[in-house]
């Protein structure tokens, strides 16, 4: 993986970059659709690429480890060939999913023992095993195993947890260096900065991980209950410590406003389940504002869903038709809504990059935020 920083906005820390992987190149800032089990829910790879404009997607190590499992993935030749997606893939380490199972997991220095949410069977994740699993998946960008503590833990707990995460990062790095890719292309391993909402812990986490010289850095443990202001404060604290010549990935965030604010703080990469999850529940993001398409006001609105987006789904189908499909529990409705929301997120990133290139990001952001966040 190669990252080049091409421009920084004159009025803020927003950055233009480019990431080159063995499966293609993408420009940053970028939003990565989430394909938890090897698919973005209800959206085929060709639609992702051609209609939505996705350049990289995310898979989840925890879920892919449990099902279909590494044996099947290796027989298939990795997730790219298994899923039919030939662009870049990033996988998280599964740490967040494991640690969300607080009642059925046990943390130790060695790693974490947990019960499968599928059948209750016991499994172990160690720093070494999650690297091995991500080798089997064949992701272009892999993540270290980290502990993601709850947002309300004490500073002492956050500090101890972070020290464990840093030790695990070293072990992941060692395992990565001592193993080879399985499918003939290079992979990269990113570290994850933790520290909850404590600035000193965040700074220490970032400094220690920077000393280990990873090719990229994620910011984890945010958007888990803290306020938006706390999130922005922690991102600013971390980005002050991270090197400028490596990509910065804010995990699991978030709303359009969250993305825009964090771009202005220097974040390059994002992922979140919100576009597809909200879409399946009838909440649409559009270039003119948010729509609850289930509301009766849309039942005879035959205008296109979003003529501001240049894709077949948003300009062909009407609001009335999409409402009808969702009210009828028709699967096509879930697909159309998901494509609409993902297209909006990718459009927002495209517009952000254009604004950064012209040194007008903050002016553009302050104008676009109220427009896209208003309820129609």
Residue frames relative to the residue before (quaternion, step in Angstrom):
aa qw qx qy qz dx dy dz
X 1.0000 0.0000 0.0000 0.0000 0.00 0.00 0.00
X 0.0798 -0.7779 0.6224 0.0349 3.55 -1.04 0.84
X 0.1065 -0.7771 0.6179 0.0533 3.56 -1.05 0.83
X 0.0409 -0.7758 0.6289 0.0311 3.54 -0.99 0.85
X 0.2743 -0.7306 0.6044 0.1603 3.56 -0.95 0.93
X 0.1790 -0.8545 0.4856 0.0450 3.55 -0.40 1.27
X 0.8053 -0.0709 0.0766 0.5837 3.60 1.07 -0.59
X 0.1345 -0.7389 0.6525 0.1010 3.55 -1.23 0.64
X 0.5212 -0.6598 0.4482 0.3035 3.56 -0.84 1.02
X 0.5146 -0.6734 0.4405 0.2962 3.57 -0.95 0.85
X 0.7545 0.4253 -0.2187 0.4493 3.59 1.11 -0.56
X 0.7855 0.0994 -0.0616 0.6077 3.60 1.24 -0.10
X 0.6571 -0.5314 0.3684 0.3874 3.58 -1.30 -0.20
X 0.3591 0.7479 -0.4930 0.2620 3.63 1.23 0.15
X 0.1697 -0.8231 0.5419 0.0100 3.56 -0.87 1.07
X 0.2331 -0.7021 0.6493 0.1765 3.49 -1.33 0.54
X 0.0841 0.8075 -0.5796 0.0708 3.56 -0.83 0.97
X 0.2380 -0.7390 0.6073 0.1686 3.52 -1.34 0.03
X 0.1378 -0.7731 0.6170 0.0518 3.55 -0.96 0.98
X 0.1423 -0.7814 0.6057 0.0480 3.55 -0.82 1.06
X 0.0003 0.7850 -0.6187 0.0299 3.57 -0.79 1.06
X 0.6841 -0.4819 0.3520 0.4193 3.55 -1.29 0.11
X 0.7383 0.3737 -0.2255 0.5142 3.60 1.21 -0.39
X 0.8022 -0.2565 0.1237 0.5248 3.57 1.15 0.46
X 0.4542 -0.6738 0.5332 0.2353 3.48 -1.40 0.25
X 0.0018 -0.7843 0.6194 0.0350 3.57 -1.12 0.63
X 0.4251 -0.6935 0.5341 0.2304 3.51 -1.23 0.72
X 0.2070 -0.7624 0.5992 0.1297 3.55 -1.14 0.64
X 0.4485 -0.1132 -0.8865 -0.0121 1.54 -2.28 1.14
X 0.1106 -0.7953 0.5960 0.0071 3.54 -1.12 0.81
X 0.2148 -0.7226 0.6361 0.1647 3.54 -1.25 0.58
X 0.2229 -0.7883 0.5660 0.0925 3.56 -0.90 1.01
X 0.3648 -0.7140 0.5477 0.2391 3.63 -0.58 1.04
X 0.3985 -0.7342 0.5092 0.2068 3.55 -1.04 0.86
X 0.0336 -0.7793 0.6256 -0.0147 3.54 -0.80 1.12
X 0.2283 -0.8606 0.4319 0.1437 3.53 0.60 1.24
X 0.8167 0.2062 -0.0877 0.5318 3.58 0.70 -1.06
X 0.7260 -0.4096 0.2339 0.5005 3.56 1.18 0.53
X 0.7490 0.2327 -0.2084 0.5843 3.56 1.26 0.30
X 0.3909 -0.6395 0.5978 0.2844 3.54 -1.19 0.64
X 0.5275 -0.7063 0.3522 0.3144 3.57 -0.42 1.25
X 0.8730 0.0764 -0.0881 0.4735 3.52 -0.78 1.14
X 0.6958 0.4425 -0.2636 0.5006 3.60 1.25 0.08
X 0.3485 -0.7551 0.5220 0.1896 3.59 -0.67 1.13
X 0.6512 -0.5392 0.3590 0.3954 3.61 -1.13 0.55
X 0.6508 0.5125 -0.3355 0.4486 3.61 0.92 -0.80
X 0.6444 0.4993 -0.3210 0.4821 3.60 1.02 -0.74
X 0.6051 0.5569 -0.3488 0.4495 3.58 1.01 -0.77
X 0.7371 0.4272 -0.2349 0.4681 3.55 0.83 -0.99
X 0.7944 0.3836 -0.1845 0.4333 3.57 0.67 -1.12
X 0.7525 0.3700 -0.2120 0.5019 3.60 0.96 -0.79
X 0.7518 0.3877 -0.2061 0.4919 3.57 0.89 -0.95
X 0.3596 -0.7481 0.4835 0.2781 3.56 1.04 -0.73
X 0.3053 0.7606 -0.5174 0.2460 3.58 1.17 0.49
X 0.2061 -0.7948 0.5637 0.0896 3.55 -1.02 0.85
X 0.7728 0.0611 -0.0334 0.6308 3.57 1.25 -0.44
X 0.1146 -0.7842 0.6058 0.0696 3.57 -1.06 0.75
X 0.4015 -0.7154 0.5326 0.2081 3.53 -1.32 0.37
X 0.1144 -0.7626 0.6321 0.0761 3.55 -1.13 0.77
X 0.3823 -0.7433 0.5109 0.2007 3.56 -1.22 0.42
X 0.4415 -0.7349 0.4563 0.2383 3.55 -0.61 1.19
X 0.6244 0.5516 -0.3424 0.4344 3.58 0.93 -0.87
X 0.7283 0.4373 -0.2542 0.4622 3.59 0.70 -1.07
X 0.6824 0.4784 -0.3026 0.4625 3.60 0.92 -0.81
X 0.5899 0.5566 -0.3585 0.4623 3.58 1.15 -0.57
X 0.7085 0.4481 -0.2645 0.4768 3.58 0.92 -0.90
X 0.7941 -0.0730 0.1060 0.5941 3.57 1.02 -0.82
X 0.5012 -0.2009 -0.8307 0.1355 1.65 -1.44 2.07
X 0.5640 -0.5935 0.3932 0.4184 3.61 1.26 -0.25
X 0.6279 -0.5910 0.3643 0.3517 3.53 -1.19 0.61
X 0.5920 0.5776 -0.3841 0.4103 3.61 1.04 -0.61
X 0.6746 0.4765 -0.2925 0.4820 3.58 0.89 -0.90
X 0.6522 0.5226 -0.3236 0.4437 3.58 0.91 -0.87
X 0.6685 0.4855 -0.3072 0.4722 3.59 0.96 -0.80
X 0.6293 0.5220 -0.3409 0.4639 3.59 1.00 -0.73
X 0.6753 0.4948 -0.2881 0.4650 3.57 1.08 -0.75
X 0.5046 -0.6437 0.4328 0.3791 3.58 1.20 -0.44
X 0.7090 -0.4310 0.2478 0.5002 3.57 1.24 0.46
X 0.7007 -0.5108 0.3162 0.3849 3.52 -1.31 0.38
X 0.5823 0.5821 -0.3937 0.4088 3.62 1.02 -0.62
X 0.7369 0.3947 -0.2413 0.4929 3.58 0.72 -1.00
X 0.6108 0.5630 -0.3485 0.4342 3.61 1.05 -0.70
X 0.7836 0.3599 -0.1682 0.4777 3.58 0.90 -0.95
X 0.4558 -0.6912 0.4553 0.3275 3.60 1.16 -0.42
X 0.5493 0.5657 -0.4113 0.4572 3.60 1.27 0.24
X 0.1410 -0.8392 0.5227 0.0503 3.58 -0.56 1.13
X 0.5266 0.6058 -0.4237 0.4198 3.58 1.24 0.31
X 0.7282 -0.4019 0.2992 0.4677 3.60 -1.26 -0.09
X 0.1244 -0.7569 0.6382 0.0656 3.54 -1.25 0.67
X 0.1381 -0.7380 0.6546 0.0884 3.54 -1.12 0.81
X 0.1050 -0.7760 0.6169 0.0790 3.57 -1.02 0.77
X 0.3322 -0.6798 0.6031 0.2528 3.55 -1.08 0.72
X 0.6211 -0.6099 0.3628 0.3325 3.56 -1.21 0.45
X 0.5313 -0.6126 0.4205 0.4069 3.58 1.23 -0.30
X 0.4312 0.7318 -0.4465 0.2815 3.58 1.25 -0.12
X 0.6578 0.5122 -0.3251 0.4463 3.58 0.88 -0.88
X 0.6609 0.5034 -0.3143 0.4595 3.60 0.92 -0.87
X 0.6544 0.5089 -0.3184 0.4597 3.58 0.93 -0.87
X 0.7329 0.4403 -0.2587 0.4496 3.56 0.78 -0.96
X 0.5727 0.5492 -0.3956 0.4625 3.58 1.23 -0.17
X 0.6267 0.4997 -0.3321 0.4972 3.59 1.29 -0.26
X 0.0022 -0.8823 0.4703 0.0172 3.56 0.91 0.96
X 0.6929 0.4892 -0.2955 0.4397 3.58 1.08 -0.59
X 0.7848 0.2937 -0.1428 0.5267 3.59 1.18 -0.42
X 0.6606 0.4343 -0.3563 0.4980 3.58 0.93 0.88
X 0.1728 -0.7722 0.6068 0.0749 3.54 -1.25 0.57
X 0.2504 -0.7838 0.5578 0.1086 3.56 -0.77 1.12
X 0.0507 0.7625 -0.6446 0.0234 3.54 -1.12 0.77
X 0.7057 -0.4204 0.3343 0.4621 3.56 -1.27 0.00
X 0.6491 0.5431 -0.3177 0.4275 3.55 1.04 -0.79
X 0.7256 -0.3322 0.2665 0.5405 3.58 1.00 -0.80
X 0.5347 -0.5944 0.4668 0.3779 3.55 -0.99 -0.80
X 0.2121 -0.7387 0.6296 0.1134 3.54 -1.08 0.88
X 0.0412 0.8199 -0.5645 0.0862 3.56 -0.77 1.03
X 0.4148 -0.6672 0.5584 0.2665 3.50 -1.36 0.30
X 0.5067 -0.6431 0.4893 0.3005 3.54 -1.01 0.85
X 0.4289 -0.6804 0.5293 0.2702 3.56 -1.05 0.79
X 0.6004 0.5855 -0.3576 0.4110 3.60 1.26 -0.26
X 0.8465 0.0056 0.0527 0.5297 3.58 0.76 -1.03
X 0.5630 -0.6394 0.3764 0.3640 3.60 1.24 0.13
X 0.4466 0.6934 -0.4622 0.3259 3.60 1.23 0.05
X 0.4545 -0.6971 0.4938 0.2522 3.56 -1.19 0.65
X 0.0120 -0.7820 0.6223 -0.0333 3.53 -1.12 0.85
X 0.2589 -0.7481 0.5899 0.1595 3.54 -1.29 0.42
X 0.1184 -0.7351 0.6628 0.0795 3.52 -1.09 0.87
X 0.0099 -0.7571 0.6532 0.0010 3.54 -0.92 0.96
X 0.6704 -0.4667 0.3526 0.4566 3.60 -1.17 0.21
X 0.6652 0.5021 -0.3036 0.4617 3.56 1.01 -0.79
X 0.6945 0.4952 -0.2978 0.4286 3.59 0.84 -0.91
X 0.6577 0.4941 -0.3439 0.4527 3.61 0.98 -0.66
X 0.5876 0.5255 -0.3755 0.4873 3.60 1.14 -0.47
X 0.6482 0.5147 -0.3196 0.4613 3.59 0.92 -0.89
X 0.6572 0.5112 -0.3158 0.4550 3.59 0.93 -0.88
X 0.6886 0.4648 -0.2883 0.4762 3.58 0.95 -0.82
X 0.5421 0.5490 -0.4014 0.4936 3.58 1.23 -0.30
X 0.6675 0.4999 -0.2990 0.4639 3.59 0.96 -0.88
X 0.6416 0.5087 -0.3200 0.4766 3.58 1.03 -0.76
X 0.3018 -0.7871 0.4852 0.2325 3.56 1.01 -0.82
X 0.2489 0.7842 -0.5304 0.2046 3.58 1.09 0.68
X 0.5105 -0.6331 0.4898 0.3141 3.55 -1.15 0.65
X 0.7719 0.1347 -0.0693 0.6174 3.57 1.13 -0.76
X 0.1413 -0.7954 0.5891 0.0178 3.54 -0.76 1.16
X 0.2840 -0.7527 0.5697 0.1678 3.56 -1.24 0.50
X 0.5058 -0.6311 0.4937 0.3195 3.55 -1.19 0.62
X 0.5297 -0.5707 0.5055 0.3719 3.55 -1.31 0.27
X 0.0288 0.7935 -0.6053 0.0552 3.55 -0.90 0.98
X 0.3849 -0.6480 0.5762 0.3160 3.54 -1.27 0.22
X 0.1596 -0.7732 0.6096 0.0717 3.55 -0.89 1.00
X 0.1556 -0.8324 0.5238 0.0917 3.61 0.05 1.23
X 0.6385 -0.5159 0.4059 0.4017 3.54 -1.28 0.37
X 0.6015 -0.6228 0.3804 0.3248 3.54 -1.15 0.62
X 0.7230 0.4340 -0.2494 0.4762 3.60 1.21 -0.29
X 0.3835 0.7217 -0.5025 0.2821 3.62 1.16 0.37
X 0.6070 -0.5660 0.4164 0.3712 3.56 -1.26 0.41
X 0.6369 -0.5191 0.3950 0.4110 3.56 -1.26 0.30
X 0.6196 0.5424 -0.3478 0.4481 3.59 1.05 -0.73
X 0.6528 0.4897 -0.3186 0.4822 3.59 0.95 -0.84
X 0.6445 0.5307 -0.3288 0.4414 3.59 0.91 -0.88
X 0.6632 0.5046 -0.3139 0.4549 3.58 0.97 -0.83
X 0.6663 0.4898 -0.3057 0.4719 3.59 0.90 -0.88
X 0.6365 0.5294 -0.3189 0.4614 3.56 1.01 -0.84
X 0.6703 0.5008 -0.3076 0.4530 3.56 0.91 -0.86
X 0.6191 0.5358 -0.3518 0.4537 3.58 0.99 -0.75
X 0.6288 0.5154 -0.3269 0.4817 3.57 1.07 -0.74
X 0.6443 0.5269 -0.3177 0.4541 3.58 0.94 -0.88
X 0.6568 0.5009 -0.3146 0.4678 3.60 0.97 -0.81
X 0.6444 0.5008 -0.3303 0.4741 3.60 0.98 -0.77
X 0.6380 0.5118 -0.3236 0.4757 3.58 1.00 -0.77
X 0.6216 0.5473 -0.3464 0.4405 3.60 1.02 -0.77
X 0.6318 0.5218 -0.3325 0.4669 3.59 1.00 -0.79
X 0.6703 0.4960 -0.3031 0.4613 3.57 0.93 -0.85
X 0.6173 0.5263 -0.3410 0.4750 3.58 1.06 -0.75
X 0.6523 0.5235 -0.3097 0.4522 3.55 0.94 -0.89
X 0.6502 0.5097 -0.3134 0.4682 3.57 0.98 -0.84
X 0.6617 0.4969 -0.3094 0.4686 3.59 0.94 -0.87
X 0.6281 0.5388 -0.3283 0.4554 3.56 0.98 -0.83
X 0.6891 0.4907 -0.2794 0.4542 3.58 0.93 -0.93
X 0.7299 0.4380 -0.2398 0.4669 3.59 1.09 -0.64
X 0.6997 0.3935 -0.2669 0.5332 3.61 1.28 0.07
X 0.3510 -0.7326 0.5496 0.1952 3.54 -1.28 0.41
X 0.5891 -0.5420 0.4481 0.3980 3.59 -1.21 0.42
X 0.4476 -0.7259 0.4688 0.2300 3.55 -1.11 0.70
X 0.7938 0.3606 -0.1539 0.4649 3.58 1.10 -0.57
X 0.6646 -0.5812 0.2964 0.3643 3.56 1.15 0.57
X 0.7030 0.3647 -0.2979 0.5330 3.60 1.18 0.37
X 0.5931 -0.6112 0.4100 0.3265 3.54 -1.21 0.60
X 0.1474 -0.7465 0.6414 0.0984 3.51 -1.29 0.58
X 0.2413 -0.7508 0.5972 0.1465 3.56 -1.26 0.48
X 0.2466 -0.7658 0.5814 0.1210 3.58 -1.16 0.69
X 0.1771 -0.7873 0.5866 0.0687 3.57 -0.75 1.13
X 0.3812 -0.6782 0.5785 0.2450 3.55 -1.24 0.59
X 0.2807 -0.7483 0.5769 0.1685 3.58 -1.29 0.33
X 0.2808 -0.7524 0.5779 0.1451 3.56 -0.72 1.13
X 0.0699 -0.7836 0.6170 0.0193 3.56 -0.90 1.00
X 0.2706 0.7867 -0.5321 0.1570 3.59 -1.27 -0.20
X 0.4067 -0.7321 0.4586 0.2973 3.58 1.33 0.21
X 0.7242 -0.4033 0.3009 0.4715 3.65 -0.82 -0.93
X 0.4877 0.6554 -0.4304 0.3839 3.58 1.17 0.59
X 0.4146 -0.7579 0.4395 0.2461 3.61 -0.33 1.23
X 0.6726 0.5022 -0.3220 0.4379 3.60 0.85 -0.87
X 0.6485 0.5014 -0.3220 0.4737 3.58 1.01 -0.77
X 0.6300 0.5282 -0.3292 0.4645 3.57 0.98 -0.80
X 0.6547 0.5099 -0.3176 0.4588 3.59 0.90 -0.89
X 0.6676 0.4990 -0.3063 0.4599 3.57 0.89 -0.94
X 0.6318 0.5345 -0.3331 0.4518 3.56 0.97 -0.84
X 0.6821 0.4867 -0.2934 0.4602 3.57 0.82 -0.99
X 0.6642 0.5143 -0.3184 0.4393 3.60 0.84 -0.90
X 0.6771 0.4928 -0.3066 0.4524 3.59 0.87 -0.90
X 0.6859 0.4758 -0.2905 0.4677 3.57 0.96 -0.82
X 0.6048 0.5367 -0.3573 0.4675 3.59 1.08 -0.64
X 0.6199 0.5492 -0.3407 0.4449 3.59 1.04 -0.74
X 0.6613 0.5023 -0.3039 0.4668 3.58 1.17 -0.55
X 0.3384 -0.8081 0.4407 0.1955 3.57 1.35 -0.07
X 0.1280 0.7734 -0.5973 0.1694 3.56 0.51 1.24
X 0.5528 -0.6272 0.4262 0.3455 3.63 -1.14 0.44
X 0.7950 0.0251 -0.0260 0.6055 3.59 1.26 -0.21
X 0.2401 -0.7850 0.5625 0.0989 3.55 -1.23 0.52
X 0.2047 -0.7552 0.6128 0.1108 3.51 -1.02 0.93
X 0.2731 -0.7027 0.6289 0.1903 3.53 -1.29 0.48
X 0.0569 -0.8330 0.5500 -0.0196 3.55 -0.41 1.26
X 0.7428 0.4612 -0.2851 0.3928 3.52 -1.35 -0.02
X 0.5950 0.5135 -0.3975 0.4736 3.59 1.13 0.58
X 0.7443 0.3126 -0.3114 0.5013 3.54 -1.31 0.42
X 0.5253 0.6040 -0.4194 0.4282 3.56 1.05 0.88
X 0.8098 -0.2420 0.1073 0.5235 3.57 1.11 0.67
X 0.5655 0.5811 -0.3990 0.4283 3.58 1.20 -0.30
X 0.6018 -0.5546 0.4204 0.3919 3.59 -1.25 0.31
X 0.6332 -0.5219 0.3983 0.4099 3.55 -1.23 0.35
X 0.6354 0.5312 -0.3393 0.4461 3.58 0.98 -0.77
X 0.6372 0.5120 -0.3293 0.4726 3.59 1.02 -0.76
X 0.6133 0.5447 -0.3442 0.4568 3.57 1.01 -0.77
X 0.6926 0.4759 -0.2900 0.4580 3.56 0.77 -1.01
X 0.6250 0.5369 -0.3428 0.4513 3.59 1.02 -0.75
X 0.6845 0.4817 -0.2967 0.4598 3.59 0.89 -0.90
X 0.6305 0.5244 -0.3417 0.4591 3.60 0.99 -0.75
X 0.6493 0.5114 -0.3194 0.4636 3.58 0.97 -0.84
X 0.6395 0.5294 -0.3197 0.4567 3.58 0.98 -0.87
X 0.6921 0.4802 -0.2825 0.4589 3.57 0.85 -0.97
X 0.6919 0.4972 -0.2983 0.4302 3.58 0.82 -0.96
X 0.5582 0.5809 -0.3926 0.4437 3.59 1.21 -0.35
X 0.7178 0.4421 -0.2383 0.4822 3.58 1.16 -0.63
X 0.6477 0.5526 -0.3306 0.4072 3.60 1.07 -0.64
X 0.5521 -0.6144 0.4415 0.3504 3.59 -1.09 0.65
X 0.5041 -0.6767 0.4485 0.2946 3.56 -1.05 0.72
X 0.7068 0.4867 -0.2614 0.4418 3.57 1.15 -0.53
X 0.6751 0.4212 -0.3129 0.5185 3.60 1.19 0.47
X 0.5558 -0.6471 0.4002 0.3351 3.60 -1.01 0.75
X 0.2402 -0.7531 0.6039 0.1018 3.51 -1.25 0.73
X 0.1001 -0.8214 0.5607 -0.0303 3.55 -0.63 1.20
X 0.1676 -0.7793 0.5993 0.0738 3.59 -0.62 1.16
X 0.2958 -0.8232 0.4674 0.1276 3.54 -0.35 1.31
X 0.8794 0.1487 -0.0987 0.4414 3.54 -1.08 0.87
X 0.6008 0.5329 -0.3555 0.4782 3.59 1.18 0.45
X 0.8641 -0.3932 -0.0622 -0.3078 1.70 -1.71 1.80
X 0.7921 -0.1797 0.1862 0.5529 3.57 -0.87 -1.00
X 0.6613 -0.4818 0.3623 0.4464 3.62 -1.16 0.25
X 0.6456 0.5141 -0.3242 0.4624 3.58 0.99 -0.80
X 0.6206 0.5392 -0.3385 0.4578 3.59 1.01 -0.78
X 0.6596 0.5113 -0.3147 0.4522 3.56 0.89 -0.90
X 0.6863 0.4951 -0.2981 0.4416 3.56 0.82 -0.96
X 0.6607 0.4982 -0.3184 0.4625 3.59 0.90 -0.85
X 0.7006 0.4656 -0.2804 0.4623 3.58 0.92 -0.83
X 0.5566 0.5539 -0.3973 0.4750 3.59 1.15 -0.42
X 0.6656 0.5085 -0.3112 0.4490 3.57 0.94 -0.84
X 0.6686 0.4714 -0.2872 0.4983 3.58 1.27 -0.38
X 0.6522 -0.5714 0.3008 0.3971 3.60 1.25 0.08
X 0.4329 0.6797 -0.4810 0.3454 3.61 1.19 0.43
X 0.3135 -0.7872 0.5150 0.1297 3.56 -1.04 0.88
X 0.8214 0.1727 -0.0297 0.5428 3.60 0.96 -0.87
X 0.0528 -0.7954 0.6036 -0.0134 3.56 -1.08 0.84
X 0.0264 0.7461 -0.6623 -0.0634 3.51 -1.37 0.30
X 0.1341 0.7762 -0.6114 0.0763 3.57 -1.19 0.47
X 0.4472 -0.6857 0.5054 0.2728 3.57 -1.13 0.65
X 0.4299 0.7581 -0.4307 0.2346 3.59 1.26 -0.28
X 0.6584 0.5189 -0.3650 0.4051 3.67 0.72 -0.80
X 0.7361 0.4001 -0.2503 0.4852 3.59 0.78 -0.94
X 0.6470 0.5169 -0.3365 0.4482 3.62 0.94 -0.78
X 0.6719 0.4769 -0.3046 0.4778 3.58 0.88 -0.89
X 0.6315 0.5470 -0.3384 0.4330 3.55 0.99 -0.80
X 0.6646 0.5078 -0.3073 0.4539 3.57 0.93 -0.86
X 0.7080 0.4183 -0.2514 0.5105 3.57 1.23 -0.44
X 0.6358 -0.5952 0.3111 0.3804 3.57 1.26 0.35
X 0.5633 0.5698 -0.4023 0.4428 3.60 1.26 0.22
X 0.1116 -0.8280 0.5494 0.0106 3.55 -0.52 1.21
X 0.2434 -0.6992 0.6500 0.1715 3.52 -1.21 0.72
X 0.0155 0.7992 -0.5999 0.0339 3.58 -0.82 0.99
X 0.6529 -0.5305 0.3743 0.3900 3.55 -1.27 0.28
X 0.7188 0.3997 -0.2522 0.5098 3.60 1.27 -0.16
X 0.7642 -0.2932 0.1891 0.5425 3.60 1.24 -0.09
X 0.6162 -0.5640 0.4193 0.3556 3.55 -1.36 0.04
X 0.1333 -0.7942 0.5920 0.0318 3.55 -1.05 0.85
X 0.1994 -0.6934 0.6728 0.1633 3.54 -1.09 0.79
X 0.2501 -0.8385 0.4675 0.1262 3.52 0.06 1.35
X 0.5833 0.5834 -0.3758 0.4221 3.61 1.22 -0.24
X 0.5094 0.6497 -0.4291 0.3665 3.61 1.20 -0.30
X 0.5790 -0.6321 0.4003 0.3239 3.57 -1.03 0.84
X 0.5511 0.6409 -0.3946 0.3604 3.61 1.14 -0.50
X 0.7033 0.4672 -0.2672 0.4644 3.60 1.18 -0.49
X 0.4653 0.7332 -0.4306 0.2458 3.62 1.22 -0.19
X 0.7825 0.2128 -0.1549 0.5643 3.62 1.15 -0.43
X 0.4275 0.6551 -0.4941 0.3795 3.56 1.12 0.72
X 0.1143 -0.8474 0.5183 0.0139 3.55 -0.21 1.30
X 0.4096 0.6903 -0.4889 0.3416 3.58 1.22 0.39
X 0.6346 -0.5354 0.3790 0.4086 3.61 -1.16 0.48
X 0.6370 -0.5432 0.3851 0.3883 3.54 -1.17 0.61
X 0.7854 -0.1654 0.1487 0.5776 3.59 0.85 -0.94
X 0.1807 -0.8234 0.5280 0.1033 3.60 0.04 1.22
X 0.5676 0.6109 -0.3792 0.4011 3.59 1.26 -0.16
X 0.6832 0.4381 -0.2800 0.5128 3.58 1.28 -0.18
X 0.3415 -0.7879 0.4802 0.1788 3.60 -0.68 1.05
X 0.5125 0.6096 -0.4826 0.3645 3.60 0.48 1.12
X 0.6907 -0.5191 0.3313 0.3792 3.52 -1.24 0.57
X 0.6771 0.5213 -0.3039 0.4211 3.58 0.85 -0.96
X 0.7308 0.4621 -0.2499 0.4358 3.58 0.79 -1.03
X 0.7527 0.3946 -0.2114 0.4827 3.58 1.07 -0.66
X 0.6697 0.5094 -0.3004 0.4491 3.62 1.19 -0.38
X 0.7626 0.3648 -0.1991 0.4957 3.57 0.83 -0.99
X 0.4021 -0.7233 0.5140 0.2256 3.56 -1.05 0.77
X 0.6388 -0.5057 0.4123 0.4076 3.52 -1.30 0.31
X 0.6402 0.5296 -0.3309 0.4473 3.58 0.96 -0.80
X 0.6709 0.4946 -0.3073 0.4592 3.58 0.92 -0.86
X 0.6524 0.4989 -0.3261 0.4681 3.59 0.92 -0.83
X 0.6260 0.5229 -0.3433 0.4656 3.60 0.98 -0.78
X 0.6383 0.5329 -0.3212 0.4532 3.57 0.94 -0.89
X 0.6667 0.5058 -0.3086 0.4522 3.59 0.88 -0.90
X 0.6955 0.4680 -0.2873 0.4635 3.59 0.86 -0.91
X 0.6544 0.4982 -0.3193 0.4707 3.59 0.99 -0.74
X 0.6905 0.4465 -0.2625 0.5049 3.58 1.23 -0.50
X 0.4036 -0.7252 0.4586 0.3176 3.60 1.32 0.03
X 0.3116 0.7507 -0.5108 0.2799 3.55 1.05 0.82
X 0.5232 -0.6808 0.4164 0.2991 3.57 -0.77 1.07
X 0.5954 0.5774 -0.3754 0.4138 3.61 0.98 -0.70
X 0.6089 0.5673 -0.3557 0.4253 3.59 1.05 -0.66
X 0.6380 0.5207 -0.3249 0.4650 3.56 1.02 -0.78
X 0.6472 0.5177 -0.3168 0.4613 3.57 1.02 -0.80
X 0.6726 0.4986 -0.3093 0.4510 3.59 0.82 -0.96
X 0.6739 0.4978 -0.3014 0.4552 3.59 0.90 -0.91
X 0.6491 0.5123 -0.3191 0.4630 3.58 1.01 -0.79
X 0.6496 0.5052 -0.3169 0.4716 3.58 0.96 -0.86
X 0.6224 0.5451 -0.3416 0.4459 3.60 0.97 -0.82
X 0.7269 0.4496 -0.2669 0.4452 3.58 0.71 -1.03
X 0.6538 0.4898 -0.3246 0.4767 3.58 0.96 -0.75
X 0.6241 0.5304 -0.3412 0.4612 3.59 1.01 -0.75
X 0.6329 0.5250 -0.3353 0.4597 3.56 1.01 -0.77
X 0.6641 0.5040 -0.3150 0.4535 3.60 0.85 -0.91
X 0.6806 0.4660 -0.3014 0.4783 3.60 0.92 -0.81
X 0.5990 0.5403 -0.3491 0.4768 3.60 1.11 -0.63
X 0.6425 0.5279 -0.3231 0.4518 3.58 0.95 -0.86
X 0.6514 0.4996 -0.3140 0.4770 3.59 1.00 -0.79
X 0.6309 0.5318 -0.3324 0.4568 3.60 0.99 -0.80
X 0.6776 0.4800 -0.2885 0.4766 3.58 0.92 -0.91
X 0.6200 0.5372 -0.3420 0.4584 3.58 1.05 -0.71
X 0.6571 0.5064 -0.3195 0.4579 3.59 0.90 -0.86
X 0.6401 0.5213 -0.3298 0.4579 3.58 0.99 -0.78
X 0.6606 0.5037 -0.3089 0.4631 3.59 0.99 -0.82
X 0.6389 0.5181 -0.3345 0.4598 3.60 0.96 -0.80
X 0.6429 0.5492 -0.3266 0.4225 3.57 0.92 -0.89
X 0.7451 0.3671 -0.2004 0.5195 3.58 1.15 -0.65
X 0.4680 -0.7132 0.4173 0.3133 3.61 1.28 0.34
X 0.5765 0.5726 -0.3894 0.4336 3.57 0.99 0.86
X 0.2416 0.8246 -0.4938 0.1337 3.56 1.20 0.43
X 0.6906 0.4882 -0.3099 0.4345 3.61 0.75 -0.93
X 0.6346 0.5094 -0.3397 0.4716 3.59 0.98 -0.73
X 0.6644 0.4949 -0.3011 0.4722 3.56 0.94 -0.90
X 0.6549 0.5300 -0.3219 0.4321 3.59 0.90 -0.90
X 0.6889 0.4801 -0.2987 0.4535 3.59 0.82 -0.91
X 0.6542 0.4881 -0.3158 0.4838 3.60 1.18 -0.44
X 0.7331 0.4527 -0.2528 0.4401 3.59 0.89 -0.92
X 0.5717 0.6299 -0.3882 0.3546 3.62 1.01 -0.68
X 0.7207 0.4180 -0.2897 0.4711 3.65 0.65 -0.94
X 0.6176 0.5600 -0.3554 0.4227 3.59 1.08 -0.61
X 0.7617 0.3885 -0.2232 0.4680 3.57 0.74 -0.98
X 0.6927 0.4791 -0.2860 0.4570 3.61 1.18 -0.36
X 0.5123 0.6373 -0.4375 0.3741 3.62 1.21 -0.15
X 0.4110 -0.6951 0.5342 0.2499 3.56 -1.16 0.63
X 0.2639 -0.7827 0.5489 0.1280 3.58 -0.67 1.12
